[in-house]
Structures are given as C-alpha cells and as structure tokens.
Amino acid sequence: MFLENLKNITTFIFDVDGVLTNGTVMATENGELLRSFNIKDGYALQLAAKKGYNICIISGGKGVA
C-alpha cells in the first residue's frame, strides 16, 4: 500500500536553507552572499527532473535569485 502511494508523487518541494545547504553563507569581496550546496543533492535533483518530476526550491531569504 505504501509503495503504491509513492507512485502518485509528481512534485518535490524543498526549502533551500538548511535542507539543500548546511546553513553556511559565504561573502565575496563585493559583498555578494553565496551558499554551498552538496553535489549529491544536485545530482539527485537532476535525476528526478530527468525522470519527469517537478522540482520546486523555495527560500525564506530576501536575496536575489
């Protein structure tokens, strides 16, 4: 029953801060803020997108996307 329900999933929604990152924020010399992502997360998202899943990444931050 549980595995059957998984077949209905079409979309994954993630909060970027603390989920896809470790919470570290780096600043460049120009004051631009950068976040570090785990390559394994990026690879998994890429595979999911290639399989036809919708991917939505949200953030509570006020930075420019």
PyMOL Python script that loads the backbone (N, CA, C, O; Angstrom):
from pymol import cmd

cmd.read_pdbstr("""\
ATOM      1  N   MET A   1       0.831  -1.194   0.000  1.00  0.00           N
ATOM      2  CA  MET A   1       0.000   0.000   0.000  1.00  0.00           C
ATOM      3  C   MET A   1       0.877   1.260   0.000  1.00  0.00           C
ATOM      4  O   MET A   1       0.637   2.181  -0.780  1.00  0.00           O
ATOM      5  N   PHE A   2       1.886   1.300   0.868  1.00  0.00           N
ATOM      6  CA  PHE A   2       2.759   2.468   0.953  1.00  0.00           C
ATOM      7  C   PHE A   2       3.467   2.724  -0.374  1.00  0.00           C
ATOM      8  O   PHE A   2       3.506   3.856  -0.856  1.00  0.00           O
ATOM      9  N   LEU A   3       4.023   1.675  -0.958  1.00  0.00           N
ATOM     10  CA  LEU A   3       4.741   1.844  -2.227  1.00  0.00           C
ATOM     11  C   LEU A   3       3.809   2.277  -3.348  1.00  0.00           C
ATOM     12  O   LEU A   3       4.226   3.018  -4.239  1.00  0.00           O
ATOM     13  N   GLU A   4       2.578   1.840  -3.324  1.00  0.00           N
ATOM     14  CA  GLU A   4       1.596   2.273  -4.320  1.00  0.00           C
ATOM     15  C   GLU A   4       1.348   3.772  -4.216  1.00  0.00           C
ATOM     16  O   GLU A   4       1.212   4.450  -5.235  1.00  0.00           O
ATOM     17  N   ASN A   5       1.287   4.295  -2.991  1.00  0.00           N
ATOM     18  CA  ASN A   5       1.070   5.733  -2.790  1.00  0.00           C
ATOM     19  C   ASN A   5       2.231   6.559  -3.327  1.00  0.00           C
ATOM     20  O   ASN A   5       2.030   7.687  -3.777  1.00  0.00           O
ATOM     21  N   LEU A   6       3.439   6.015  -3.286  1.00  0.00           N
ATOM     22  CA  LEU A   6       4.604   6.743  -3.792  1.00  0.00           C
ATOM     23  C   LEU A   6       4.505   6.990  -5.295  1.00  0.00           C
ATOM     24  O   LEU A   6       5.094   7.944  -5.802  1.00  0.00           O
ATOM     25  N   LYS A   7       3.781   6.158  -5.998  1.00  0.00           N
ATOM     26  CA  LYS A   7       3.631   6.317  -7.449  1.00  0.00           C
ATOM     27  C   LYS A   7       2.832   7.565  -7.809  1.00  0.00           C
ATOM     28  O   LYS A   7       2.869   8.018  -8.953  1.00  0.00           O
ATOM     29  N   ASN A   8       2.107   8.124  -6.832  1.00  0.00           N
ATOM     30  CA  ASN A   8       1.296   9.321  -7.073  1.00  0.00           C
ATOM     31  C   ASN A   8       2.092  10.619  -6.928  1.00  0.00           C
ATOM     32  O   ASN A   8       1.577  11.695  -7.234  1.00  0.00           O
ATOM     33  N   ILE A   9       3.321  10.531  -6.471  1.00  0.00           N
ATOM     34  CA  ILE A   9       4.141  11.730  -6.267  1.00  0.00           C
ATOM     35  C   ILE A   9       4.573  12.287  -7.619  1.00  0.00           C
ATOM     36  O   ILE A   9       5.109  11.565  -8.460  1.00  0.00           O
ATOM     37  N   THR A  10       4.332  13.587  -7.816  1.00  0.00           N
ATOM     38  CA  THR A  10       4.728  14.243  -9.067  1.00  0.00           C
ATOM     39  C   THR A  10       5.678  15.406  -8.833  1.00  0.00           C
ATOM     40  O   THR A  10       6.357  15.849  -9.760  1.00  0.00           O
ATOM     41  N   THR A  11       5.733  15.907  -7.599  1.00  0.00           N
ATOM     42  CA  THR A  11       6.475  17.128  -7.308  1.00  0.00           C
ATOM     43  C   THR A  11       7.235  16.996  -5.995  1.00  0.00           C
ATOM     44  O   THR A  11       6.730  16.431  -5.025  1.00  0.00           O
ATOM     45  N   PHE A  12       8.451  17.523  -5.978  1.00  0.00           N
ATOM     46  CA  PHE A  12       9.242  17.627  -4.753  1.00  0.00           C
ATOM     47  C   PHE A  12       9.448  19.106  -4.456  1.00  0.00           C
ATOM     48  O   PHE A  12       9.830  19.871  -5.341  1.00  0.00           O
ATOM     49  N   ILE A  13       9.197  19.510  -3.215  1.00  0.00           N
ATOM     50  CA  ILE A  13       9.367  20.901  -2.797  1.00  0.00           C
ATOM     51  C   ILE A  13      10.368  20.925  -1.649  1.00  0.00           C
ATOM     52  O   ILE A  13      10.204  20.214  -0.657  1.00  0.00           O
ATOM     53  N   PHE A  14      11.405  21.747  -1.788  1.00  0.00           N
ATOM     54  CA  PHE A  14      12.455  21.842  -0.781  1.00  0.00           C
ATOM     55  C   PHE A  14      12.671  23.293  -0.379  1.00  0.00           C
ATOM     56  O   PHE A  14      12.605  24.196  -1.213  1.00  0.00           O
ATOM     57  N   ASP A  15      12.927  23.506   0.901  1.00  0.00           N
ATOM     58  CA  ASP A  15      13.420  24.797   1.376  1.00  0.00           C
ATOM     59  C   ASP A  15      14.933  24.731   1.250  1.00  0.00           C
ATOM     60  O   ASP A  15      15.556  23.815   1.787  1.00  0.00           O
ATOM     61  N   VAL A  16      15.517  25.663   0.566  1.00  0.00           N
ATOM     62  CA  VAL A  16      16.947  25.601   0.279  1.00  0.00           C
ATOM     63  C   VAL A  16      17.804  25.717   1.546  1.00  0.00           C
ATOM     64  O   VAL A  16      18.806  25.013   1.678  1.00  0.00           O
ATOM     65  N   ASP A  17      17.427  26.583   2.462  1.00  0.00           N
ATOM     66  CA  ASP A  17      18.250  26.865   3.643  1.00  0.00           C
ATOM     67  C   ASP A  17      18.156  25.742   4.671  1.00  0.00           C
ATOM     68  O   ASP A  17      17.090  25.486   5.230  1.00  0.00           O
ATOM     69  N   GLY A  18      19.278  25.079   4.913  1.00  0.00           N
ATOM     70  CA  GLY A  18      19.331  24.024   5.905  1.00  0.00           C
ATOM     71  C   GLY A  18      18.860  22.670   5.404  1.00  0.00           C
ATOM     72  O   GLY A  18      19.003  21.671   6.109  1.00  0.00           O
ATOM     73  N   VAL A  19      18.301  22.614   4.198  1.00  0.00           N
ATOM     74  CA  VAL A  19      17.881  21.337   3.614  1.00  0.00           C
ATOM     75  C   VAL A  19      18.847  20.967   2.492  1.00  0.00           C
ATOM     76  O   VAL A  19      19.442  19.889   2.506  1.00  0.00           O
ATOM     77  N   LEU A  20      18.996  21.851   1.539  1.00  0.00           N
ATOM     78  CA  LEU A  20      19.943  21.622   0.448  1.00  0.00           C
ATOM     79  C   LEU A  20      21.301  22.249   0.740  1.00  0.00           C
ATOM     80  O   LEU A  20      22.250  22.051  -0.018  1.00  0.00           O
ATOM     81  N   THR A  21      21.401  23.000   1.824  1.00  0.00           N
ATOM     82  CA  THR A  21      22.675  23.584   2.251  1.00  0.00           C
ATOM     83  C   THR A  21      22.916  23.183   3.697  1.00  0.00           C
ATOM     84  O   THR A  21      22.026  22.656   4.365  1.00  0.00           O
ATOM     85  N   ASN A  22      24.119  23.438   4.169  1.00  0.00           N
ATOM     86  CA  ASN A  22      24.408  23.170   5.578  1.00  0.00           C
ATOM     87  C   ASN A  22      24.245  24.422   6.431  1.00  0.00           C
ATOM     88  O   ASN A  22      24.612  24.426   7.606  1.00  0.00           O
ATOM     89  N   GLY A  23      23.704  25.466   5.854  1.00  0.00           N
ATOM     90  CA  GLY A  23      23.475  26.704   6.592  1.00  0.00           C
ATOM     91  C   GLY A  23      24.616  27.702   6.501  1.00  0.00           C
ATOM     92  O   GLY A  23      24.504  28.820   7.003  1.00  0.00           O
ATOM     93  N   THR A  24      25.709  27.311   5.869  1.00  0.00           N
ATOM     94  CA  THR A  24      26.850  28.207   5.736  1.00  0.00           C
ATOM     95  C   THR A  24      26.581  29.249   4.657  1.00  0.00           C
ATOM     96  O   THR A  24      26.106  28.924   3.569  1.00  0.00           O
ATOM     97  N   VAL A  25      26.890  30.503   4.970  1.00  0.00           N
ATOM     98  CA  VAL A  25      26.785  31.586   3.994  1.00  0.00           C
ATOM     99  C   VAL A  25      28.160  32.226   3.882  1.00  0.00           C
ATOM    100  O   VAL A  25      28.762  32.597   4.890  1.00  0.00           O
ATOM    101  N   MET A  26      28.653  32.355   2.662  1.00  0.00           N
ATOM    102  CA  MET A  26      29.954  32.968   2.418  1.00  0.00           C
ATOM    103  C   MET A  26      29.747  34.305   1.727  1.00  0.00           C
ATOM    104  O   MET A  26      28.799  34.473   0.961  1.00  0.00           O
ATOM    105  N   ALA A  27      30.623  35.248   1.994  1.00  0.00           N
ATOM    106  CA  ALA A  27      30.537  36.566   1.369  1.00  0.00           C
ATOM    107  C   ALA A  27      31.766  36.786   0.491  1.00  0.00           C
ATOM    108  O   ALA A  27      32.895  36.507   0.897  1.00  0.00           O
ATOM    109  N   THR A  28      31.525  37.291  -0.720  1.00  0.00           N
ATOM    110  CA  THR A  28      32.627  37.627  -1.615  1.00  0.00           C
ATOM    111  C   THR A  28      33.192  38.990  -1.221  1.00  0.00           C
ATOM    112  O   THR A  28      32.647  39.669  -0.351  1.00  0.00           O
ATOM    113  N   GLU A  29      34.272  39.376  -1.861  1.00  0.00           N
ATOM    114  CA  GLU A  29      34.864  40.692  -1.604  1.00  0.00           C
ATOM    115  C   GLU A  29      33.897  41.815  -1.944  1.00  0.00           C
ATOM    116  O   GLU A  29      33.979  42.904  -1.376  1.00  0.00           O
ATOM    117  N   ASN A  30      32.978  41.551  -2.873  1.00  0.00           N
ATOM    118  CA  ASN A  30      31.990  42.553  -3.286  1.00  0.00           C
ATOM    119  C   ASN A  30      30.748  42.556  -2.405  1.00  0.00           C
ATOM    120  O   ASN A  30      29.830  43.344  -2.631  1.00  0.00           O
ATOM    121  N   GLY A  31      30.711  41.683  -1.405  1.00  0.00           N
ATOM    122  CA  GLY A  31      29.558  41.622  -0.513  1.00  0.00           C
ATOM    123  C   GLY A  31      28.454  40.689  -0.979  1.00  0.00           C
ATOM    124  O   GLY A  31      27.406  40.597  -0.339  1.00  0.00           O
ATOM    125  N   GLU A  32      28.679  39.998  -2.087  1.00  0.00           N
ATOM    126  CA  GLU A  32      27.686  39.040  -2.582  1.00  0.00           C
ATOM    127  C   GLU A  32      27.672  37.824  -1.658  1.00  0.00           C
ATOM    128  O   GLU A  32      28.725  37.300  -1.296  1.00  0.00           O
ATOM    129  N   LEU A  33      26.471  37.378  -1.280  1.00  0.00           N
ATOM    130  CA  LEU A  33      26.335  36.231  -0.395  1.00  0.00           C
ATOM    131  C   LEU A  33      26.178  34.959  -1.214  1.00  0.00           C
ATOM    132  O   LEU A  33      25.388  34.910  -2.156  1.00  0.00           O
ATOM    133  N   LEU A  34      26.935  33.934  -0.849  1.00  0.00           N
ATOM    134  CA  LEU A  34      26.919  32.657  -1.556  1.00  0.00           C
ATOM    135  C   LEU A  34      26.581  31.532  -0.592  1.00  0.00           C
ATOM    136  O   LEU A  34      26.958  31.573   0.579  1.00  0.00           O
ATOM    137  N   ARG A  35      25.874  30.532  -1.085  1.00  0.00           N
ATOM    138  CA  ARG A  35      25.573  29.338  -0.302  1.00  0.00           C
ATOM    139  C   ARG A  35      26.275  28.155  -0.955  1.00  0.00           C
ATOM    140  O   ARG A  35      26.475  28.132  -2.169  1.00  0.00           O
ATOM    141  N   SER A  36      26.639  27.194  -0.153  1.00  0.00           N
ATOM    142  CA  SER A  36      27.293  25.991  -0.646  1.00  0.00           C
ATOM    143  C   SER A  36      26.293  24.839  -0.667  1.00  0.00           C
ATOM    144  O   SER A  36      25.594  24.597   0.317  1.00  0.00           O
ATOM    145  N   PHE A  37      26.229  24.131  -1.797  1.00  0.00           N
ATOM    146  CA  PHE A  37      25.309  23.010  -1.956  1.00  0.00           C
ATOM    147  C   PHE A  37      26.093  21.708  -2.057  1.00  0.00           C
ATOM    148  O   PHE A  37      27.214  21.684  -2.566  1.00  0.00           O
ATOM    149  N   ASN A  38      25.496  20.634  -1.572  1.00  0.00           N
ATOM    150  CA  ASN A  38      26.106  19.322  -1.684  1.00  0.00           C
ATOM    151  C   ASN A  38      25.885  18.796  -3.099  1.00  0.00           C
ATOM    152  O   ASN A  38      24.762  18.819  -3.603  1.00  0.00           O
ATOM    153  N   ILE A  39      26.927  18.333  -3.726  1.00  0.00           N
ATOM    154  CA  ILE A  39      26.848  17.850  -5.103  1.00  0.00           C
ATOM    155  C   ILE A  39      25.901  16.661  -5.226  1.00  0.00           C
ATOM    156  O   ILE A  39      25.271  16.474  -6.267  1.00  0.00           O
ATOM    157  N   LYS A  40      25.797  15.859  -4.170  1.00  0.00           N
ATOM    158  CA  LYS A  40      24.894  14.704  -4.196  1.00  0.00           C
ATOM    159  C   LYS A  40      23.436  15.153  -4.270  1.00  0.00           C
ATOM    160  O   LYS A  40      22.629  14.529  -4.959  1.00  0.00           O
ATOM    161  N   ASP A  41      23.097  16.226  -3.568  1.00  0.00           N
ATOM    162  CA  ASP A  41      21.738  16.769  -3.650  1.00  0.00           C
ATOM    163  C   ASP A  41      21.446  17.245  -5.068  1.00  0.00           C
ATOM    164  O   ASP A  41      20.375  16.983  -5.615  1.00  0.00           O
ATOM    165  N   GLY A  42      22.405  17.942  -5.650  1.00  0.00           N
ATOM    166  CA  GLY A  42      22.233  18.441  -7.013  1.00  0.00           C
ATOM    167  C   GLY A  42      22.056  17.306  -8.011  1.00  0.00           C
ATOM    168  O   GLY A  42      21.232  17.393  -8.921  1.00  0.00           O
ATOM    169  N   TYR A  43      22.821  16.256  -7.841  1.00  0.00           N
ATOM    170  CA  TYR A  43      22.712  15.102  -8.735  1.00  0.00           C
ATOM    171  C   TYR A  43      21.343  14.437  -8.593  1.00  0.00           C
ATOM    172  O   TYR A  43      20.722  14.071  -9.591  1.00  0.00           O
ATOM    173  N   ALA A  44      20.872  14.281  -7.352  1.00  0.00           N
ATOM    174  CA  ALA A  44      19.559  13.666  -7.121  1.00  0.00           C
ATOM    175  C   ALA A  44      18.439  14.512  -7.729  1.00  0.00           C
ATOM    176  O   ALA A  44      17.500  13.970  -8.312  1.00  0.00           O
ATOM    177  N   LEU A  45      18.534  15.831  -7.595  1.00  0.00           N
ATOM    178  CA  LEU A  45      17.529  16.712  -8.190  1.00  0.00           C
ATOM    179  C   LEU A  45      17.553  16.622  -9.710  1.00  0.00           C
ATOM    180  O   LEU A  45      16.507  16.630 -10.360  1.00  0.00           O
ATOM    181  N   GLN A  46      18.739  16.537 -10.262  1.00  0.00           N
ATOM    182  CA  GLN A  46      18.884  16.410 -11.713  1.00  0.00           C
ATOM    183  C   GLN A  46      18.255  15.105 -12.210  1.00  0.00           C
ATOM    184  O   GLN A  46      17.563  15.094 -13.227  1.00  0.00           O
ATOM    185  N   LEU A  47      18.495  14.016 -11.496  1.00  0.00           N
ATOM    186  CA  LEU A  47      17.904  12.734 -11.877  1.00  0.00           C
ATOM    187  C   LEU A  47      16.385  12.772 -11.777  1.00  0.00           C
ATOM    188  O   LEU A  47      15.686  12.271 -12.658  1.00  0.00           O
ATOM    189  N   ALA A  48      15.876  13.366 -10.702  1.00  0.00           N
ATOM    190  CA  ALA A  48      14.426  13.459 -10.519  1.00  0.00           C
ATOM    191  C   ALA A  48      13.790  14.265 -11.651  1.00  0.00           C
ATOM    192  O   ALA A  48      12.740  13.890 -12.173  1.00  0.00           O
ATOM    193  N   ALA A  49      14.432  15.375 -12.028  1.00  0.00           N
ATOM    194  CA  ALA A  49      13.905  16.202 -13.119  1.00  0.00           C
ATOM    195  C   ALA A  49      13.919  15.427 -14.437  1.00  0.00           C
ATOM    196  O   ALA A  49      12.971  15.519 -15.217  1.00  0.00           O
ATOM    197  N   LYS A  50      14.980  14.668 -14.689  1.00  0.00           N
ATOM    198  CA  LYS A  50      15.056  13.871 -15.918  1.00  0.00           C
ATOM    199  C   LYS A  50      13.989  12.782 -15.951  1.00  0.00           C
ATOM    200  O   LYS A  50      13.546  12.373 -17.025  1.00  0.00           O
ATOM    201  N   LYS A  51      13.576  12.311 -14.766  1.00  0.00           N
ATOM    202  CA  LYS A  51      12.525  11.289 -14.672  1.00  0.00           C
ATOM    203  C   LYS A  51      11.134  11.899 -14.801  1.00  0.00           C
ATOM    204  O   LYS A  51      10.136  11.179 -14.804  1.00  0.00           O
ATOM    205  N   GLY A  52      11.066  13.239 -14.909  1.00  0.00           N
ATOM    206  CA  GLY A  52       9.783  13.895 -15.119  1.00  0.00           C
ATOM    207  C   GLY A  52       9.141  14.491 -13.880  1.00  0.00           C
ATOM    208  O   GLY A  52       8.021  14.998 -13.949  1.00  0.00           O
ATOM    209  N   TYR A  53       9.830  14.440 -12.744  1.00  0.00           N
ATOM    210  CA  TYR A  53       9.286  15.045 -11.531  1.00  0.00           C
ATOM    211  C   TYR A  53       9.435  16.561 -11.593  1.00  0.00           C
ATOM    212  O   TYR A  53      10.405  17.075 -12.151  1.00  0.00           O
ATOM    213  N   ASN A  54       8.479  17.263 -11.023  1.00  0.00           N
ATOM    214  CA  ASN A  54       8.582  18.709 -10.865  1.00  0.00           C
ATOM    215  C   ASN A  54       9.422  18.985  -9.627  1.00  0.00           C
ATOM    216  O   ASN A  54       9.263  18.319  -8.603  1.00  0.00           O
ATOM    217  N   ILE A  55      10.313  19.959  -9.717  1.00  0.00           N
ATOM    218  CA  ILE A  55      11.168  20.339  -8.599  1.00  0.00           C
ATOM    219  C   ILE A  55      10.893  21.795  -8.273  1.00  0.00           C
ATOM    220  O   ILE A  55      10.948  22.653  -9.154  1.00  0.00           O
ATOM    221  N   CYS A  56      10.599  22.077  -7.022  1.00  0.00           N
ATOM    222  CA  CYS A  56      10.360  23.443  -6.560  1.00  0.00           C
ATOM    223  C   CYS A  56      11.289  23.707  -5.383  1.00  0.00           C
ATOM    224  O   CYS A  56      11.278  22.973  -4.395  1.00  0.00           O
ATOM    225  N   ILE A  57      12.086  24.752  -5.494  1.00  0.00           N
ATOM    226  CA  ILE A  57      13.011  25.118  -4.422  1.00  0.00           C
ATOM    227  C   ILE A  57      12.612  26.493  -3.923  1.00  0.00           C
ATOM    228  O   ILE A  57      12.539  27.449  -4.695  1.00  0.00           O
ATOM    229  N   ILE A  58      12.355  26.587  -2.620  1.00  0.00           N
ATOM    230  CA  ILE A  58      11.910  27.839  -2.023  1.00  0.00           C
ATOM    231  C   ILE A  58      12.921  28.306  -0.987  1.00  0.00           C
ATOM    232  O   ILE A  58      13.765  27.532  -0.534  1.00  0.00           O
ATOM    233  N   SER A  59      12.827  29.575  -0.618  1.00  0.00           N
ATOM    234  CA  SER A  59      13.697  30.137   0.404  1.00  0.00           C
ATOM    235  C   SER A  59      12.968  31.256   1.118  1.00  0.00           C
ATOM    236  O   SER A  59      12.227  32.025   0.505  1.00  0.00           O
ATOM    237  N   GLY A  60      13.184  31.339   2.403  1.00  0.00           N
ATOM    238  CA  GLY A  60      12.632  32.443   3.170  1.00  0.00           C
ATOM    239  C   GLY A  60      13.538  33.661   3.122  1.00  0.00           C
ATOM    240  O   GLY A  60      13.191  34.720   3.646  1.00  0.00           O
ATOM    241  N   GLY A  61      14.705  33.514   2.491  1.00  0.00           N
ATOM    242  CA  GLY A  61      15.644  34.617   2.385  1.00  0.00           C
ATOM    243  C   GLY A  61      15.149  35.700   1.447  1.00  0.00           C
ATOM    244  O   GLY A  61      14.245  35.485   0.640  1.00  0.00           O
ATOM    245  N   LYS A  62      15.756  36.861   1.569  1.00  0.00           N
ATOM    246  CA  LYS A  62      15.359  38.002   0.747  1.00  0.00           C
ATOM    247  C   LYS A  62      16.359  38.292  -0.363  1.00  0.00           C
ATOM    248  O   LYS A  62      16.283  39.335  -1.011  1.00  0.00           O
ATOM    249  N   GLY A  63      17.292  37.380  -0.585  1.00  0.00           N
ATOM    250  CA  GLY A  63      18.298  37.584  -1.608  1.00  0.00           C
ATOM    251  C   GLY A  63      17.726  37.455  -3.007  1.00  0.00           C
ATOM    252  O   GLY A  63      16.648  36.894  -3.202  1.00  0.00           O
ATOM    253  N   VAL A  64      18.455  37.979  -3.972  1.00  0.00           N
ATOM    254  CA  VAL A  64      18.059  37.886  -5.376  1.00  0.00           C
ATOM    255  C   VAL A  64      18.329  36.472  -5.856  1.00  0.00           C
ATOM    256  O   VAL A  64      19.388  35.909  -5.577  1.00  0.00           O
ATOM    257  N   ALA A  65      17.381  35.899  -6.573  1.00  0.00           N
ATOM    258  CA  ALA A  65      17.540  34.525  -7.078  1.00  0.00           C
ATOM    259  C   ALA A  65      18.374  34.516  -8.332  1.00  0.00           C
ATOM    260  O   ALA A  65      18.617  33.453  -8.904  1.00  0.00           O
TER     261      ALA A  65
END
""", "prot")
cmd.dss("prot")
cmd.show_as("cartoon", "prot")
cmd.util.cbc("prot")
cmd.orient("prot")
